[in-house]
Amino acid sequence: MQTRTHYRCLIVVGAMAVAGCGGSVARITGTVSHNGEPVRAADVVVESTADAAQQFFGVTTDDGSLYVGYRDKPGLAPGAWKIRVTQYTLRNGQPLPGGEAGQAIRTSGHVVAKTYLFEQELTGGQNTLELKLEAAASTADASTAQ
């Protein structure tokens, strides 16, 4: 009986090693900045270059920190990903205020939205990204000022 338990433990441990114990998925943290300043309340979309249906969404905090949600998954598959960061500014180009005031202005539609595109190779484990909007490979103007 003890031998069966021992073999079961070895099978479970072996399966965990094959699965990578969490190291076989990519997770993202990092910051988003523009001209050295943190970008707050930016929308982030992370899309697989191999399968456009594989999309994950995130947002930046007041200090520009990047957070991405993985739904019910432990992370992303390692590989090539497109990252779109949409920065919202006031019509005069100034950043939105933080907190609820900025969110209220943003939802009112009285903002300019500009989307920056990045391509990123993600590896298994933690990936710390520093997304500098002024250095983006390409930008797409998605102005929505009303």
N, C-alpha and C positions, 0 to 999 in steps of 0.2 A: 504494500500500500504506500509506503514511504517512497518507493522508487517511482511510482506513478506521479505522485505529487512533485517529486524532483524533476521529472521529465516535463510536466505541465509548466513548471516555473521556467525551465529552460526554453520551452516553446514561446511562452509569453515574452520573456526577455529577448529572445531572438527576433520575434515579430516587432518588438519595439525598436530594436536596432535597425531592422530593415526599413521600418517606417521613418526612422531618423529621429525619433523622440522629440519632434518639434523642430529639428534643425533642417528638415527638408522643405520647409515653407519659408517664404520671405515675409518679413514684417518691416514696416516703414515708420521711421520717426525722422525728425529734422526740423528745419526752419525755412521760411519763405521771406525773402527781403527784396526791397527795391531801392537802389541807390543807398545801400547801407542801413536802411530803416526797416523795421519789421513790418510785414504786411498782415494786418488783422482782418478777420472775417472774410477771408478769401475762400471761394469754393474750390475744391480739388477733386478731380476725376482721374482715377488710375484705370487704364484700359489695356488689356492684353493686345499686343500686336498680332498674335496668332489667332485670337478669337474675340472679336469686338463685343460679343455678348458678355464677356467676362469684364465687368466694370465694378469698381469699388469707389466709394465716395468719402470725402473728408472735408475738413475745414481747418482754418488757422485760428489760433487764439490771439488775444491782444498783444502777446509778445512775439508773434510770428511763428510759434510752434505749430507743427503740422501733425494732425491726427487723422488717421484713416480707419474706417470701420470695415470689418471683414465679414459682416453678416454672421452666418453660422459656421464659418470656416476659421481655421487657426491662423491663416495668413494667405499669401499669394503664392502661386507657383513661381519658382525661379525662372528667369528668362527676360525677354525684352518686353518692356511696358512703355506706353505713352502716358505722360502726365500732363493734364491741362489744369492750369491755375487761373482762375478768374478773379481779378482784383477789381474792387469797386472803389471809386473815388467820387468826391463831390464834382460838380460841373466845372469848378475852377481848378481841378487837378489835385486839390488837397485831400488827404486821407479822411476816411469817415471817422467820426468820433467812436470811441470804444463803447462797449456795453449796449444797453437797451437803446440809447439815443442813436447810435450808428445803425442798429438793426431796424429801427423805425424809419430812418431815412432810406435805408436800402429797400425795404418793402414798399415804400411810397413810390418807387420808380424814378425818383429824382437823383439818379446817379449815373455815372458812366462806368460801364463794365468793359474791361479789356482782358482778353484771354491770351495766355502765354503757353507755348507748347514745348515740352521736353521729351526726350527719349532717354530711357534709363534701363540699364541691364541690372536686374535684381538677382542677388545670390541668396541661397538658403541662409536663414538666420536673420539677424538684425541688420537693416540697411539704414544708415543715417545720411539723409540727403540735405544738402544746402542748395536750395533752389533760388537763384538770383535772377529776378525777372529781367533785369537789364541785360543779362547774358543769355537769354533764351534763344534757342536755335531759330525760332520764328515766332511771330506774334500774329494774332488775328484780332482785329478791332471788332468788338461786339458791343458797340456803344448802344446803350438803352436809355440815354437821357431823354426825358420827356419835357 
